[in-house]
Amino acid sequence: MHMLINVNRADKRPLQVQLYDSIRELIISGALKAGKQLPSSRSLSEQLGIARNTVTLAYERLSVEDYIAARPKTGIFVNEIPDTTFLVERPDEVSQARCVHLKKKHVSSGRALEAWSDRRTRPQFDFAVGRPHAKSFPASFWQRSAAHFLAHSRGLQTEYGDPRGLDTLRKAVADHLGAARGIDADPDQVMITSGVQGALNVLARLFLDGSDQSVAVENPCYQGAAFLFRSYGAHLYPIELDDRGLIVSQLGGFSGNLVYVTPSHQFPTGCTLSHDRRLQLLDWAYQTGSYVIEDDYDSDFRYDGPPLTALAGLDRREHVIYLGTFSKSIGAGIRVGYAVLPPHLLDQARSVKTLLDIGAPWLEQAIVADFLNKGAFLQHLRGIRRMYMGARDALIESIEQFFPGGALLGRECGMHVMWTLPPYLPAADEMQNLALNCGVGLYPLQRAGAHEYGSLPRYRDRSLVIGYAALSEAEIRTAIARLATVIGKRAS
């Protein structure tokens, strides 16, 4: 049994990514139909002259995304998948005609982004969200690279650069996303920003003009995005979640043209948008001429199973705007993030970026590009994934030992979990106060950078968002044990 698949060893993408992409395209195009049996991993590895494990990893990712399924004692077969004809790149005059019209805009007044917590007086064991471990920062590489660029800069630090960012960094980001997230982007589509928040400011100026436009957001959602959109005069339209992520069917009543999502590791609940819902969301965007803003803030950290392809990797008709950041994988202090924009938005986005900041700092961009291009970033990621997975495991084990009966959501990936408290524990606000008494920082949704809409909240009163990446395994175990002691004394 043979398939017409080739892998190219000169291609910078890993072989397993090439194989996954090739088989997925054959399924989407209909060349591999539902019910078709695929070669075994051993057979395909021999056909292509590659390691069997490479084929196994590609098959695992296809299986996670429901393209294929293994039948015991029978083989591997192509699944019946939802209609994916809308994923095939083709002209669509109706969709293009209905796309959001861009207007010249200025920032309107609005509610300022609230502080998540007072960083000046941190508790001894602080479970604040979004903070990498201080010891994970690649200080030695940074020092060497900075010294090199400062010695050989030839005056670049005194010049204005391209507002979109340093050419070498934009190319390095495009290459990384192609291999890691399945996004086929030209470097010209990449814009370097001051973290995800900087990218969101660019997009708000592009799409929102203060005329009571609507933006659909997840409920609960990231405060930084919601409050920013509101500051530009937008009306926010909350969409509920379940264990498969955003309930896309609720967009049927939405009259706007912009939706903001965190599909890989929803903030704050941690759920992952299922593959069929991803296809539904893209279909909705194509049918309505809307844009999807995909905030992929911590997708570098997945511990259980292969990651799902990014929405932008599935998009074939330029309706997804992808946002990423190095704040979580390197450090928030360097303030380097990026947006991957559809080509038809590039000119307007560059104009807005010029008005906002004329470009990101040169030295930080040069170092990050060097970090990626020398392969040091991937090595760095492997190390901190192990570190953060150990911290996650310590947190889960400790909470389940001392406080059984609750739920820890979003444990498969990222840098935080959401702890839905068991009935016998106090409410989230009281838990925060009790924890502070023993030097432990715990955060209810509204103090962890999240916001839930509605008068009958599902999570707000009984959930804590727990960031674990900044603490060691020993610190986590000590902190949860202390909390258990305080709760025990209170109960007695």
Residue, then its C-alpha position, 0 to 999 in steps of 0.5 A: m500500500h503506497m501513498l504519493i507522498n514525498v519528504n524533502r530533507a532540504d526543507k527546514r521543517p521537521l520530517q514529521v511536520q512535512l508528513y503531517d501536512s502532506i497527509r492532511e492536505l490529501i484528506i482535505s482535498g479529497a484525494l484520501k477519502a473517508g474509509k481509505q486505509l493508510p499504510s502502517s507506520r512501518s510500511l510508510s517509514e520504509q517507503l519514505g526512508i525515514a524513521r518509524n517514530t517520525v511516521t508515528l508522531a505524524y499519525e498521532r497528530l492526525s489522530v488527535e485532530d480526528y483526520i484518521a483513526a486506528r481500528p484494533k487489529t485492522g489498521i489506520f483509516v481516514n475518518e469522515i470529517p466535516d465539510t472542509t471545502f471552505l478550507v481550500e484556497r479559492p476566490d470568494e467574491v462574496s466573502q471578500a465583499r463582506c470583509v470588514h471595511l477599514k477606516k482611519k481611527h483614533v483612540s477613544s477614551g475608555r476604561a483603563l486596564e486594571a492592575w492584576s495585583d500589586r507586584r511591589t509586595r509579592p507573597q513568598f509563594d506567588f502563584a501569579v499568572g503569566r510569569p516564567h521562572a526567573k532562573s529560566f531566562p537565558a542570561s548567558f546567551w543574552q550577554r554574549s549576543a548583546a556584546h556581539f551586536l553592540a560591538h558590530s552594530r555599525g550605528l544601527q542602534t542610532e537609526y530608525g528601523d522598519p516599523r514592522g520590525l527587524d527583517t531577520l527577526r520577522k523571518a526567524v518568527a515565520d520559520h519557527l511558526g511554520a515548523a511549530r504551529g503549521i502556519d505558512a506565512d511570508p516574513d512580510q506578514v509578520m509584524i513585531t510588537s510590544g507583546v500581545q498587548g501591543a499587537l491588540n492595540v494595532l488591531a483595535r486602531l485598525f478595526l474599531d472607530g468608536s461607533d459602537q461596533s461589536v467584538a465577540v469575546e470568550n466568556p470568561c476572557y482575557q481582561g487586557a483584550a476586553f478592556l482594550f476593545r472597550s476603550y476604543g468604543a466597542h460593545l463586547y459580545p460574550i460567547e460561552l464555553d464548554d469543555r470543547g472551547l468556544i460554543v461557535s453556534q452562539l455566534g449566530g446572533f452576533s452582528g459584528n465582524l471581529v472575534y477574539v479567541t485563545p483557542s490553544h489554552q483558553f484564558p483563564t479556563g485552560c480548555t482547548l478549542s476542539h478541531d471540529r469547532r475550529l473548522q466551524l469558527l473558520d466557516w463562520a468567518y468565511q460566511t460572514g466576511s469576519y476576522v478571527i484574532e487568535d491569541d496563542y499566548d502560551s502554546d509553546f508549552r504542551y505536555d500531554g499529546p501533540p498540539l492542534t494546528a493553529l487556526a491560522g495554520l488551517d486558514r486558507r482564505e486570510h481571515v485569521i490574524y495570529l498573535g504570539t509572544f516571547s513573554k512567556s517563553i523568554g521573559a515579559g521584560i523583553r517586550v517582544g511579541y508578533a502578529v501574523l497578518p493577512p497580506h491585504l491588511l499589511d499597508q494599513a497595519r504598518s501605518v498604524k504601527t508607525l503612529l504607535d511607536i515607529g518600531a520595537p527596540w533594535l537590540e532586543q529584536a536582534i538578540v531574539a532573532d539570534f536566539l531563534n536562528k542558532g537553534a538555542f530557542l528550541q533547546h531553551l524550550r525543551g529545558i523549560r518545558r521539563m521544568y514547567m511540567g514538573a511544577r505542574d505535576a507538583l501542583i496537581e499532586s499537592i492540591e489533590q492530596f490536600f483538597p480533593g473533590g475540586a477540578l483542575l482545568g487546563r492542565e494539558c498545556g500552558m503555564h496555569v490551571m484554573w482550580t474550581l474549588p470543592p464545596y467545602l472550601p470558602a469562596a475564591d475571595e476568602m481563599q485569597n485572603l486566607a492564603l495571604n496570611c501564610g505567604v501564599g498568593l492565590y488569585p480569583l479570576q478578576r485579580a488574575g487578568a480575567h473577566e467574566y460577564g453576566s449576573l450569574p457567574r459560572y466561575r467567578d466566585r468559586s475559581l482560582v487561576i493558578g500560575y505555577a511556572a515561576l515556582s519550583e516543585a519544592e516551593i509549590r508543595t510547601a505553599i499548598a501544605r501551608l494553605a492546608t494548615v491554615i484551612g485546617k486551623r480555620a475549620s477547627 
